[in-house]
Amino acid sequence: MIACTDNDGQRGDVTDGGALPPLTDPPALSLPPGLSDGEDEKLDLPGGGTSTGGDSGLAVKGCDKVDFLFVIDNSNSMADEQSSLIASFPGFIAAIEETLTADDYHIMAISTDDGNAGDGEQDCDFKTDTCKCAPAPTCCKDVCDSLFADDRICNGTPCEGLTVDTCEFQYGSGRQYDQHGERCPIAAGRRYMLADQPDLESTFACAARIGVWGSGDERPMQAVQAALGSWQNGPTGCNEGFLRDDAILVLVVITDEEDDNLEAGEGSPGDPAAWYEAVVAAKRGVPENAVVLGMVGDGNLPGGLCPLEWDPEVDGGQAAPRLQEFVKMFPAHVLASVCSADYTPFLLEAVDVIDSACDSFVPVG
């Protein structure tokens, strides 16, 4: 384990037979006007030393708000990893509450695809005209769009009058459903939880158990850029209000496959440097205002827990040098193996890194 200190349009519903908006790559993020690239100012880093970033006009250090973004691979080899994350979350959030002075949280889980049901499953009984399908709820759009489906019931919901929010078909939109299509009890209909969310642990478990029927073309970095972009976070956006300038960002990436684009049309656009610049731009040019935690394949590293040769049909993780490079670009980061049997030590180590970064945090704006 290594530790250191727009698409155009608005959200809406897709009704039976409605057209979906075009699925395009998220727009590149750039530094806002008036902010430098961070080379002029020094900030103290967790564990000593300095790093560039910030604005000399910013004064008081310390954070009282934290935005947690969990990026969870939902491909067919991730069942155990999702279970490990969910089992470790109660201890993690308890340690956060005990350690940090911040007590204003946003917590959101997203998948690594766009919700397309093409890699999913359908099981229909045409005698009773009922269907069960995954990934939910987007798979019901396909089930109910088929011929003679007016009287059909999909995952317990009648097809007649079925609506599926267009946000469910977009990279980076916060999860509102579990793997079976049951609505998670996130307060006020938001796509992210707050610190006062009733039964926070079980609500997080609902959103984080994304399921294993997602695309095998995992695009965690495309999902990150979309989730943090102004189009998703602005007025009428799917994640409206999630990302805040006066909050430190904690980005948690959990995947057992590399994010590469060696094959045309696969993987997230760009490279680790571009991904880094996009996240920094989302934090208004201050890299110290983000903490990045990565649980990825480490078979290429000395002492790695994942096998160097990865078989997606068995437990393990593909070596992920590009994702490793991205994580290590941030002054405050923790890098660990997705093949760990227990994610608790990783998350508890991360608490200290988050706390140190929070102490040095300088809000922008």
N, C-alpha and C positions, 0 to 999 in steps of 0.2 A: 504494500500500500504506500502510495506516495502522497505526502501532504505538503502544502505550501500555504507559508502564509504569503399595389394593393389590388389587389384585385378591386375593380370598380363595382359598386352596387351596395345593396343593403341586405341584412338578414331577412328571412321570411320563411314561409311555410311552402313545402312542395305538396300539392294535393295529388290525389290519384290521377295519373296521366299528365301531371305538370312537367314542364321542362326544367332541367337543372341548369344553373349558371355554368359557364365554361370554367373548367378547372385549370388554372394557369399557375406557373411558378410565382411565389410571392415576390413583390418588387424588392430590389436591392435597397438596403438601408444606408443612409449616409449621415454624416455629422450635421447636426442642426446649425443654422446660420449663427455666427458669433462665437462658436466654440472651436477651440483649437484641437489639434490631434493629441493634446496631452503632454507635449514635450517640454513645457515651460515650468511646470509646477511639480514639486516633490511632495509625496504623501508617505507617511510611515506605513510600513507593511506589517502584518502579523508576523511575529518572530524576529523583528528587527529589520534594518535596512530601509531602503527607500525605493519608490518607483514613481515614474512620471504620471501625471494626470491631474485634472482638477482645474480650478480657477482661483487665482489669488484673492478674488473678491469674496470667496466663500469662507465662512467663519467657523461656526460651532460644529464640532465633530460629535459623532454618536448617532445611532439610529433608534427610532421607536416604531418603525414599520418594516416588515419583511414580506416580500412576494416570493412564494415557493412555487416553482414550476417543475413538475415531474413529467419527464418524457419517457413513456413506457412502450417498449417494443411489443406489438400485439400479433407477431407472426406465430406460426404453429409450433415453435420450439420453446416458447416462453412461459409455459404454465408454472413451472417450479420457481422461476425467477419472480414472477408476479406474486406468488404465495410468500416468498421470502421477504419481499418488500413490504407486503401487508402485515406480516408477522412482526417486522422490525419497527413499523411506524409508531405504535404506541410509546415505546421506549424513547424513540427519537423526539417526538413532539413533547413528551414529558421533560426530557433533558433541555430542549429549547426553552420551555416555559420556566424552568428552574434557573437557567444560566443567563439568558439574554434579558436585558432591561426592556427590550421591545416587547410589546404585547398586542400589536395590531398586525394581524397576519392575513394574507390572501394565499390560498392553497388551491392549486389547479393541477389536474392530471390530463395529459393529452396522449394520443397514440402516435405511431410513426407512419400512418397512412392517411388517406383522404376519405375513409369510410366506405369506399366502393365495395360492394358485396360480391365481386367477381370471384374471390377466393373462398367464399363461404359455403354453407351447406343448407340444403332444404330437405325437409321431411314432411310430405303432404299426404293426408288421408283424404282421398277424393270422395269416399263414401260419406264422410262427415263434413267435407269441405273445410277442414282445418289444417293449418300448416305450422310447423315450428321451423325456425331458420336462424342462421347466424351469418355474419355479425349483425347484431340487433342495435338499433331499430332499422338501419338502412336496408337490410335484406327484405323487409316487408314491402318496400317500394317495388322491388322486382316481383315479389309474389303477387301483390295486388294489382300490378299493371298487366298481368297476363290475362289471356282471354277467359271470359266467363267467371271472373273473380269477384263479382259484386257481392255475392253472399258468403264469400270466403272469410275465415277468421285466421289472422296471422299473429302468432305469439299471444293469443288471447284477445286481440283487438280486431273488431270487424273491419274489413277492407273498405266498406262503404263509409266515406267520410274520413278515411285515414289521412293524417297529415304527418309529414316528416320534415322537420326544420332543415332548411338548406345548410345550416351550420354543420349538420352531421356529415355533410359531404365535402368538408373543407379541411385542409391541413391546419393544424394548430388550434382548432376549436376545443374548448374545455369539455370533458366528458360529463354527460348527465345520466348515462345509463350503464348498468352492469352488462356482463357478457350475454345475459339472456334477454336483454331488452327491458328489464325492470328499471323504472325511474328511480334514481338516487335521490334521497330527501335533502337535497341542497337547498338551503333557505332562500326564499324570495325568487326562485326560478333562475338564479345565477348559474354560471358555468364554473364557478370557483367558490370555495368555502371561506368563511371568515373565522376568526379566533373563537367567536361565540357560537359557532355552528353547533346545534344540539347533536349530541352523540357523534362528536367529530371523528372518532376512530372508526366506527362502523360506516359512517358516510364516506370517509376516505377509502375504506376497503371496497365499498361499492364502486366508486369511480375508478379505482386503480386496478380492479379485477377486469381488465379490458377484454380479456379473452384471447384466443389463439386462432381466430379466423381472419386476421388481417392480412394485408398484402405481404408477400415474400420479398417485395422490393421495398425494404425498409428505408425511410427517408427522415431520420431523426432531426437532421440539421435543417431541412426544409420546413419541418413542423415547428422547430424552434423559432426560425425567422418569421414564420407566419403568426405564431402565437404572440410574439413580441412586437409585431408590426403595428403601425398606426391604424391600418384598416380593420384589424381585429379588435383593437383596444379602444378605438374612437367611438363617438356616438353612433348608436345602432349596430355597432360591431358585435360579433359573437361573444367576445370576451370583454365587453365594454367595462372599462374601469379597473381591469386586473392589474396592469403594470402602472406603477406610480413613480414619478421622479423623486419623491422624497422617501422612498423605500429602498432598502438593499434587495437585490435580486439573488435568490438562491436557485440555481438551475441544476436539476438532477437528471442525468441521462442514464438509462438502463437499457442495454441492448446486447444481444449475443452475436451480432453480425456487424461487420464493418460498413461504414457509409461511404461507398465508393461509386464512382460513375464511369468505370472503365467500359462498361457496355452502354451503347447509345440508348438514351431514354431511361436509364436506371440510376438510382441513387440521387442524392441531393445535388443540385447545381453548385458549382464553386469548389473551393478547397479550404483547408483549415484556416488559412489566413483570412479568407473572405468571410468565413463563418464567424471568426473572432471579431472582425471589424463590424459585422452586422449586430452582434450582441452588444459590443461597446457603444455603437451608435444608438441602440435602443436605450442605453443608460447614459445618453447625452455626452458621450465622449470620455467617460471616466471608467476605466477598466476596474479600478478598485471598488467600484460600487456594485460589482457582481462577484458572487462566489459560485464556482462551477464544480460539481461533483460528478464523476464519471465512473460507472460500473460497466466495464466493457471487456471484450476478449483480450487476454494478456499472454497468449502462448508465445509471442515473440519476445517477451521480456524475461530477463534472468529471474528465476524463482516464480514464474507465472504459474497460475493454477489451472489454466485451460490448456488442453493439448495443442501442440503446434499445428498438427494436422487435424482439421475440424470436420466432423461428420454431422450435418444438421439433423440427421435422424436419431442421434444419441445426445446425451447431455454434454454440454461444453460450450465453447464460444469461439468464434472466428477471431483471429488476431486482428486488432483494430488500430494500426499505427496512425491513421489519419485522425480518428477520434481521440486517441491519446495525445497527439500533437495539439489538437484544439484545446483540450482540457488544460494542458500544461502551459498554455499561453497566458492564462489568467494568474495574476499575482496570488490570489487566494483560491486554492483548489485542493481537491482530494481525488486521487485516482486509485481505483481498486478493481479487483477481478469480479466479473459477473459470474464466475464459476465458484465463488465463495459459498460454503455451505450455510453460512449465517451472515446476514447483512448488518446485524446489530453493531459489531465493532466499527465497521465503515461509517455508519451513520453517527455513532457516538463520537468518533474522532472528528467528524465533520462539524459537530456542535462547537468544539473549541475553535476551529477555523472560522466558522460563521461569527462567533462571539468576538474574536479579534478583529475581523473585518468590520463588524458592526461598530466597534469602539472607534475605528478610524474613519467611519463613513461620514462624508460631507454631502448633504443633499444639494441637488441642483435645482435652480428655479426659485 
